[in-house]
Structure formats: C-alpha cells, structure tokens
Amino acid sequence: MSTGVLSVRLPHDIKARLDTLASSTGRPAAFYVRQAVTQHLADLEYAYALRSEAEAIRRGEVPARPLEDVAADLGLD
C-alpha cells in the first residue's frame, strides 16, 4: 500500500489522549489517526454531498417533487 504524509495540528488535550492510547496499546499514534479518518471520511463525504444537493435543489438546478406527491405515491396520505 502506497502512503502519503499529512501533518495535522491537534489541540494539546487530544494529542495527549492519542499518545496515551498509543502508549497503552503499543501501537503508533498514526495507526489511530488513520483508523479515525478511514471510519469517518465516508460519513463526511456523504454529509457534504447531501448539503451540496440540497443547495442545488434550493437554487432550482435539480428537479424536486412536493412532499405531498411523494407521500401519496407511498400511500402515506
């Protein structure tokens, strides 16, 4: 696996927690940083994609249907 280097500044309290975790488990702090990024990156990508789509809908760039129509199609009226 090819890797790249990323420098991250963390508040002292978070860095201390990360160092404590790394020390207590014998794993490098970078392992936990990679794990956190990997686990949360998809959530962040999804959230920002939704936000972008919502903004496009508000600008009228993406077709939308009224909630009443969707509810009726689903038999929720």
Backbone as XML, in Angstrom:
<?xml version="1.0"?>
<chain id="A" units="angstrom">
  <residue number="1" name="MET">
    <atom name="N" x="0.853" y="-1.176" z="0.000"/>
    <atom name="CA" x="0.000" y="0.000" z="0.000"/>
    <atom name="C" x="0.897" y="1.237" z="0.000"/>
  </residue>
  <residue number="2" name="SER">
    <atom name="N" x="0.676" y="2.097" z="-0.955"/>
    <atom name="CA" x="1.417" y="3.347" z="-1.028"/>
    <atom name="C" x="0.815" y="4.341" z="-0.040"/>
  </residue>
  <residue number="3" name="THR">
    <atom name="N" x="1.653" y="5.103" z="0.623"/>
    <atom name="CA" x="1.147" y="6.065" z="1.608"/>
    <atom name="C" x="1.683" y="7.450" z="1.327"/>
  </residue>
  <residue number="4" name="GLY">
    <atom name="N" x="1.011" y="8.438" z="1.850"/>
    <atom name="CA" x="1.435" y="9.820" z="1.779"/>
    <atom name="C" x="1.556" y="10.365" z="3.188"/>
  </residue>
  <residue number="5" name="VAL">
    <atom name="N" x="2.191" y="11.496" z="3.297"/>
    <atom name="CA" x="2.397" y="12.109" z="4.605"/>
    <atom name="C" x="1.466" y="13.298" z="4.743"/>
  </residue>
  <residue number="6" name="LEU">
    <atom name="N" x="0.836" y="13.413" z="5.904"/>
    <atom name="CA" x="-0.054" y="14.526" z="6.218"/>
    <atom name="C" x="0.293" y="15.019" z="7.607"/>
  </residue>
  <residue number="7" name="SER">
    <atom name="N" x="0.509" y="16.300" z="7.715"/>
    <atom name="CA" x="0.810" y="16.894" z="9.015"/>
    <atom name="C" x="-0.475" y="17.482" z="9.582"/>
  </residue>
  <residue number="8" name="VAL">
    <atom name="N" x="-0.788" y="17.152" z="10.823"/>
    <atom name="CA" x="-2.030" y="17.614" z="11.437"/>
    <atom name="C" x="-1.711" y="18.252" z="12.777"/>
  </residue>
  <residue number="9" name="ARG">
    <atom name="N" x="-2.252" y="19.431" z="13.003"/>
    <atom name="CA" x="-2.116" y="20.080" z="14.311"/>
    <atom name="C" x="-3.338" y="19.731" z="15.142"/>
  </residue>
  <residue number="10" name="LEU">
    <atom name="N" x="-3.084" y="19.248" z="16.346"/>
    <atom name="CA" x="-4.170" y="18.861" z="17.242"/>
    <atom name="C" x="-4.091" y="19.667" z="18.522"/>
  </residue>
  <residue number="11" name="PRO">
    <atom name="N" x="-5.228" y="19.949" z="19.137"/>
    <atom name="CA" x="-5.195" y="20.568" z="20.466"/>
    <atom name="C" x="-4.421" y="19.655" z="21.418"/>
  </residue>
  <residue number="12" name="HIS">
    <atom name="N" x="-3.765" y="20.261" z="22.384"/>
    <atom name="CA" x="-2.922" y="19.506" z="23.313"/>
    <atom name="C" x="-3.673" y="18.375" z="24.009"/>
  </residue>
  <residue number="13" name="ASP">
    <atom name="N" x="-4.926" y="18.614" z="24.394"/>
    <atom name="CA" x="-5.654" y="17.568" z="25.112"/>
    <atom name="C" x="-5.928" y="16.358" z="24.229"/>
  </residue>
  <residue number="14" name="ILE">
    <atom name="N" x="-6.238" y="16.576" z="22.970"/>
    <atom name="CA" x="-6.489" y="15.455" z="22.057"/>
    <atom name="C" x="-5.189" y="14.715" z="21.757"/>
  </residue>
  <residue number="15" name="LYS">
    <atom name="N" x="-4.111" y="15.473" z="21.572"/>
    <atom name="CA" x="-2.802" y="14.845" z="21.331"/>
    <atom name="C" x="-2.396" y="13.991" z="22.532"/>
  </residue>
  <residue number="16" name="ALA">
    <atom name="N" x="-2.656" y="14.487" z="23.733"/>
    <atom name="CA" x="-2.314" y="13.726" z="24.943"/>
    <atom name="C" x="-3.130" y="12.439" z="25.011"/>
  </residue>
  <residue number="17" name="ARG">
    <atom name="N" x="-4.407" y="12.518" z="24.683"/>
    <atom name="CA" x="-5.255" y="11.319" z="24.689"/>
    <atom name="C" x="-4.764" y="10.311" z="23.659"/>
  </residue>
  <residue number="18" name="LEU">
    <atom name="N" x="-4.408" y="10.802" z="22.485"/>
    <atom name="CA" x="-3.902" y="9.942" z="21.424"/>
    <atom name="C" x="-2.591" y="9.275" z="21.844"/>
  </residue>
  <residue number="19" name="ASP">
    <atom name="N" x="-1.703" y="10.049" z="22.446"/>
    <atom name="CA" x="-0.430" y="9.497" z="22.921"/>
    <atom name="C" x="-0.650" y="8.449" z="24.016"/>
  </residue>
  <residue number="20" name="THR">
    <atom name="N" x="-1.587" y="8.709" z="24.902"/>
    <atom name="CA" x="-1.899" y="7.755" z="25.969"/>
    <atom name="C" x="-2.431" y="6.455" z="25.388"/>
  </residue>
  <residue number="21" name="LEU">
    <atom name="N" x="-3.344" y="6.564" z="24.445"/>
    <atom name="CA" x="-3.893" y="5.376" z="23.791"/>
    <atom name="C" x="-2.788" y="4.591" z="23.086"/>
  </residue>
  <residue number="22" name="ALA">
    <atom name="N" x="-1.958" y="5.303" z="22.333"/>
    <atom name="CA" x="-0.865" y="4.647" z="21.617"/>
    <atom name="C" x="0.083" y="3.944" z="22.587"/>
  </residue>
  <residue number="23" name="SER">
    <atom name="N" x="0.415" y="4.605" z="23.670"/>
    <atom name="CA" x="1.320" y="4.042" z="24.660"/>
    <atom name="C" x="0.717" y="2.808" z="25.340"/>
  </residue>
  <residue number="24" name="SER">
    <atom name="N" x="-0.552" y="2.883" z="25.659"/>
    <atom name="CA" x="-1.186" y="1.781" z="26.385"/>
    <atom name="C" x="-1.442" y="0.557" z="25.510"/>
  </residue>
  <residue number="25" name="THR">
    <atom name="N" x="-1.481" y="0.756" z="24.197"/>
    <atom name="CA" x="-1.762" y="-0.371" z="23.305"/>
    <atom name="C" x="-0.533" y="-0.852" z="22.538"/>
  </residue>
  <residue number="26" name="GLY">
    <atom name="N" x="0.528" y="-0.052" z="22.573"/>
    <atom name="CA" x="1.736" y="-0.426" z="21.846"/>
    <atom name="C" x="1.653" y="-0.171" z="20.349"/>
  </residue>
  <residue number="27" name="ARG">
    <atom name="N" x="0.656" y="0.539" z="19.923"/>
    <atom name="CA" x="0.522" y="0.890" z="18.503"/>
    <atom name="C" x="0.934" y="2.347" z="18.318"/>
  </residue>
  <residue number="28" name="PRO">
    <atom name="N" x="1.395" y="2.704" z="17.131"/>
    <atom name="CA" x="1.745" y="4.107" z="16.896"/>
    <atom name="C" x="0.493" y="4.987" z="16.819"/>
  </residue>
  <residue number="29" name="ALA">
    <atom name="N" x="0.640" y="6.243" z="17.193"/>
    <atom name="CA" x="-0.478" y="7.183" z="17.123"/>
    <atom name="C" x="-1.022" y="7.276" z="15.696"/>
  </residue>
  <residue number="30" name="ALA">
    <atom name="N" x="-0.140" y="7.160" z="14.710"/>
    <atom name="CA" x="-0.564" y="7.242" z="13.305"/>
    <atom name="C" x="-1.586" y="6.165" z="12.966"/>
  </residue>
  <residue number="31" name="PHE">
    <atom name="N" x="-1.481" y="5.007" z="13.601"/>
    <atom name="CA" x="-2.454" y="3.931" z="13.380"/>
    <atom name="C" x="-3.856" y="4.416" z="13.726"/>
  </residue>
  <residue number="32" name="TYR">
    <atom name="N" x="-3.988" y="5.075" z="14.864"/>
    <atom name="CA" x="-5.308" y="5.534" z="15.311"/>
    <atom name="C" x="-5.812" y="6.723" z="14.499"/>
  </residue>
  <residue number="33" name="VAL">
    <atom name="N" x="-4.902" y="7.546" z="14.055"/>
    <atom name="CA" x="-5.305" y="8.660" z="13.190"/>
    <atom name="C" x="-5.842" y="8.101" z="11.878"/>
  </residue>
  <residue number="34" name="ARG">
    <atom name="N" x="-5.119" y="7.136" z="11.281"/>
    <atom name="CA" x="-5.582" y="6.503" z="10.042"/>
    <atom name="C" x="-6.935" y="5.835" z="10.243"/>
  </residue>
  <residue number="35" name="GLN">
    <atom name="N" x="-7.083" y="5.143" z="11.370"/>
    <atom name="CA" x="-8.338" y="4.454" z="11.663"/>
    <atom name="C" x="-9.500" y="5.455" z="11.771"/>
  </residue>
  <residue number="36" name="ALA">
    <atom name="N" x="-9.279" y="6.547" z="12.469"/>
    <atom name="CA" x="-10.332" y="7.563" z="12.638"/>
    <atom name="C" x="-10.711" y="8.187" z="11.302"/>
  </residue>
  <residue number="37" name="VAL">
    <atom name="N" x="-9.721" y="8.518" z="10.501"/>
    <atom name="CA" x="-10.004" y="9.127" z="9.193"/>
    <atom name="C" x="-10.759" y="8.142" z="8.310"/>
  </residue>
  <residue number="38" name="THR">
    <atom name="N" x="-10.304" y="6.922" z="8.271"/>
    <atom name="CA" x="-10.950" y="5.908" z="7.442"/>
    <atom name="C" x="-12.408" y="5.701" z="7.844"/>
  </residue>
  <residue number="39" name="GLN">
    <atom name="N" x="-12.664" y="5.633" z="9.138"/>
    <atom name="CA" x="-14.021" y="5.369" z="9.609"/>
    <atom name="C" x="-14.959" y="6.544" z="9.382"/>
  </residue>
  <residue number="40" name="HIS">
    <atom name="N" x="-14.457" y="7.759" z="9.390"/>
    <atom name="CA" x="-15.339" y="8.923" z="9.327"/>
    <atom name="C" x="-15.334" y="9.649" z="7.988"/>
  </residue>
  <residue number="41" name="LEU">
    <atom name="N" x="-14.407" y="9.329" z="7.112"/>
    <atom name="CA" x="-14.332" y="10.018" z="5.827"/>
    <atom name="C" x="-15.587" y="9.798" z="4.996"/>
  </residue>
  <residue number="42" name="ALA">
    <atom name="N" x="-16.088" y="8.581" z="4.927"/>
    <atom name="CA" x="-17.299" y="8.302" z="4.148"/>
    <atom name="C" x="-18.493" y="9.084" z="4.688"/>
  </residue>
  <residue number="43" name="ASP">
    <atom name="N" x="-18.601" y="9.196" z="6.009"/>
    <atom name="CA" x="-19.700" y="9.970" z="6.606"/>
    <atom name="C" x="-19.603" y="11.438" z="6.214"/>
  </residue>
  <residue number="44" name="LEU">
    <atom name="N" x="-18.400" y="11.987" z="6.253"/>
    <atom name="CA" x="-18.206" y="13.393" z="5.888"/>
    <atom name="C" x="-18.497" y="13.622" z="4.405"/>
  </residue>
  <residue number="45" name="GLU">
    <atom name="N" x="-18.026" y="12.712" z="3.550"/>
    <atom name="CA" x="-18.301" y="12.830" z="2.115"/>
    <atom name="C" x="-19.802" y="12.807" z="1.856"/>
  </residue>
  <residue number="46" name="TYR">
    <atom name="N" x="-20.509" y="11.912" z="2.527"/>
    <atom name="CA" x="-21.954" y="11.790" z="2.355"/>
    <atom name="C" x="-22.664" y="13.066" z="2.821"/>
  </residue>
  <residue number="47" name="ALA">
    <atom name="N" x="-22.278" y="13.566" z="3.977"/>
    <atom name="CA" x="-22.920" y="14.769" z="4.523"/>
    <atom name="C" x="-22.719" y="15.966" z="3.598"/>
  </residue>
  <residue number="48" name="TYR">
    <atom name="N" x="-21.517" y="16.143" z="3.083"/>
    <atom name="CA" x="-21.263" y="17.277" z="2.202"/>
    <atom name="C" x="-21.930" y="17.111" z="0.847"/>
  </residue>
  <residue number="49" name="ALA">
    <atom name="N" x="-22.056" y="15.877" z="0.362"/>
    <atom name="CA" x="-22.782" y="15.638" z="-0.887"/>
    <atom name="C" x="-24.254" y="15.975" z="-0.711"/>
  </residue>
  <residue number="50" name="LEU">
    <atom name="N" x="-24.850" y="15.582" z="0.425"/>
    <atom name="CA" x="-26.248" y="15.930" z="0.701"/>
    <atom name="C" x="-26.437" y="17.437" z="0.770"/>
  </residue>
  <residue number="51" name="ARG">
    <atom name="N" x="-25.521" y="18.090" z="1.449"/>
    <atom name="CA" x="-25.599" y="19.552" z="1.568"/>
    <atom name="C" x="-25.525" y="20.212" z="0.197"/>
  </residue>
  <residue number="52" name="SER">
    <atom name="N" x="-24.619" y="19.742" z="-0.640"/>
    <atom name="CA" x="-24.470" y="20.288" z="-1.985"/>
    <atom name="C" x="-25.729" y="20.062" z="-2.813"/>
  </residue>
  <residue number="53" name="GLU">
    <atom name="N" x="-26.306" y="18.863" z="-2.695"/>
    <atom name="CA" x="-27.530" y="18.571" z="-3.433"/>
    <atom name="C" x="-28.695" y="19.424" z="-2.936"/>
  </residue>
  <residue number="54" name="ALA">
    <atom name="N" x="-28.806" y="19.606" z="-1.626"/>
    <atom name="CA" x="-29.872" y="20.441" z="-1.075"/>
    <atom name="C" x="-29.745" y="21.881" z="-1.577"/>
  </residue>
  <residue number="55" name="GLU">
    <atom name="N" x="-28.517" y="22.383" z="-1.629"/>
    <atom name="CA" x="-28.306" y="23.744" z="-2.130"/>
    <atom name="C" x="-28.676" y="23.849" z="-3.605"/>
  </residue>
  <residue number="56" name="ALA">
    <atom name="N" x="-28.355" y="22.815" z="-4.379"/>
    <atom name="CA" x="-28.710" y="22.808" z="-5.796"/>
    <atom name="C" x="-30.229" y="22.762" z="-5.968"/>
  </residue>
  <residue number="57" name="ILE">
    <atom name="N" x="-30.915" y="22.018" z="-5.128"/>
    <atom name="CA" x="-32.385" y="21.968" z="-5.183"/>
    <atom name="C" x="-32.961" y="23.342" z="-4.864"/>
  </residue>
  <residue number="58" name="ARG">
    <atom name="N" x="-32.424" y="23.995" z="-3.815"/>
    <atom name="CA" x="-32.909" y="25.332" z="-3.449"/>
    <atom name="C" x="-32.702" y="26.343" z="-4.567"/>
  </residue>
  <residue number="59" name="ARG">
    <atom name="N" x="-31.624" y="26.183" z="-5.339"/>
    <atom name="CA" x="-31.357" y="27.092" z="-6.453"/>
    <atom name="C" x="-32.176" y="26.730" z="-7.684"/>
  </residue>
  <residue number="60" name="GLY">
    <atom name="N" x="-32.903" y="25.607" z="-7.636"/>
    <atom name="CA" x="-33.732" y="25.181" z="-8.760"/>
    <atom name="C" x="-32.950" y="24.460" z="-9.843"/>
  </residue>
  <residue number="61" name="GLU">
    <atom name="N" x="-31.746" y="24.005" z="-9.537"/>
    <atom name="CA" x="-30.906" y="23.330" z="-10.525"/>
    <atom name="C" x="-31.202" y="21.834" z="-10.614"/>
  </residue>
  <residue number="62" name="VAL">
    <atom name="N" x="-31.892" y="21.299" z="-9.624"/>
    <atom name="CA" x="-32.227" y="19.882" z="-9.584"/>
    <atom name="C" x="-33.739" y="19.778" z="-9.399"/>
  </residue>
  <residue number="63" name="PRO">
    <atom name="N" x="-34.402" y="18.971" z="-10.219"/>
    <atom name="CA" x="-35.852" y="18.851" z="-10.059"/>
    <atom name="C" x="-36.210" y="18.223" z="-8.705"/>
  </residue>
  <residue number="64" name="ALA">
    <atom name="N" x="-37.294" y="18.684" z="-8.147"/>
    <atom name="CA" x="-37.767" y="18.167" z="-6.864"/>
    <atom name="C" x="-39.277" y="17.974" z="-6.948"/>
  </residue>
  <residue number="65" name="ARG">
    <atom name="N" x="-39.797" y="17.147" z="-6.069"/>
    <atom name="CA" x="-41.234" y="16.908" z="-6.009"/>
    <atom name="C" x="-41.748" y="17.338" z="-4.657"/>
  </residue>
  <residue number="66" name="PRO">
    <atom name="N" x="-42.971" y="17.861" z="-4.606"/>
    <atom name="CA" x="-43.555" y="18.232" z="-3.318"/>
    <atom name="C" x="-43.715" y="16.999" z="-2.417"/>
  </residue>
  <residue number="67" name="LEU">
    <atom name="N" x="-43.566" y="17.203" z="-1.116"/>
    <atom name="CA" x="-43.687" y="16.121" z="-0.150"/>
    <atom name="C" x="-45.043" y="15.424" z="-0.268"/>
  </residue>
  <residue number="68" name="GLU">
    <atom name="N" x="-46.089" y="16.190" z="-0.524"/>
    <atom name="CA" x="-47.425" y="15.594" z="-0.634"/>
    <atom name="C" x="-47.476" y="14.569" z="-1.762"/>
  </residue>
  <residue number="69" name="ASP">
    <atom name="N" x="-46.804" y="14.849" z="-2.889"/>
    <atom name="CA" x="-46.779" y="13.888" z="-4.011"/>
    <atom name="C" x="-46.048" y="12.616" z="-3.636"/>
  </residue>
  <residue number="70" name="VAL">
    <atom name="N" x="-44.918" y="12.760" z="-2.965"/>
    <atom name="CA" x="-44.143" y="11.591" z="-2.544"/>
    <atom name="C" x="-44.944" y="10.769" z="-1.540"/>
  </residue>
  <residue number="71" name="ALA">
    <atom name="N" x="-45.573" y="11.441" z="-0.579"/>
    <atom name="CA" x="-46.378" y="10.745" z="0.428"/>
    <atom name="C" x="-47.536" y="9.987" z="-0.243"/>
  </residue>
  <residue number="72" name="ALA">
    <atom name="N" x="-48.174" y="10.618" z="-1.214"/>
    <atom name="CA" x="-49.277" y="9.963" z="-1.922"/>
    <atom name="C" x="-48.781" y="8.731" z="-2.688"/>
  </residue>
  <residue number="73" name="ASP">
    <atom name="N" x="-47.627" y="8.838" z="-3.350"/>
    <atom name="CA" x="-47.056" y="7.698" z="-4.070"/>
    <atom name="C" x="-46.747" y="6.536" z="-3.133"/>
  </residue>
  <residue number="74" name="LEU">
    <atom name="N" x="-46.389" y="6.842" z="-1.902"/>
    <atom name="CA" x="-46.060" y="5.810" z="-0.918"/>
    <atom name="C" x="-47.268" y="5.349" z="-0.122"/>
  </residue>
  <residue number="75" name="GLY">
    <atom name="N" x="-48.419" y="5.927" z="-0.411"/>
    <atom name="CA" x="-49.632" y="5.559" z="0.305"/>
    <atom name="C" x="-49.673" y="6.102" z="1.714"/>
  </residue>
  <residue number="76" name="LEU">
    <atom name="N" x="-49.008" y="7.215" z="1.966"/>
    <atom name="CA" x="-48.948" y="7.799" z="3.295"/>
    <atom name="C" x="-49.874" y="8.999" z="3.469"/>
  </residue>
  <residue number="77" name="ASP">
    <atom name="N" x="-50.731" y="9.225" z="2.501"/>
    <atom name="CA" x="-51.598" y="10.407" z="2.597"/>
    <atom name="C" x="-52.829" y="10.182" z="3.410"/>
  </residue>
</chain>
